[in-house]
Amino acid sequence: MDDEGDGIMIPHVIIELALLIIIIRCVYVAFTLAQNRSRKWLEIAFYLSVAIIAFSFLV
């Protein structure tokens, strides 16, 4: 029996993969938004913030 509770355990590798995908996607979207003529700075800041938070969970 698990000491962690009755919840379903997600393997650590899958969590790391998901965080890596989040980081890559957010950096890509922020880079794409930054290339546009009319830059939406709030959206760029949002995606970079999500990437930073995901990176902090990964490390």
C-alpha angles and dihedrals in degrees: 000000000000122000088206096071135256097303124114112265115229112204114253092236092060091052090050091049091050092050091049091051090049091051094048093046095047094048090047093050092045090050091048092049090049090055093058119100092236104048117207098210096185092056092046090051090048095053092045090050092053090049091051093049092047090049091052090054090048094052 
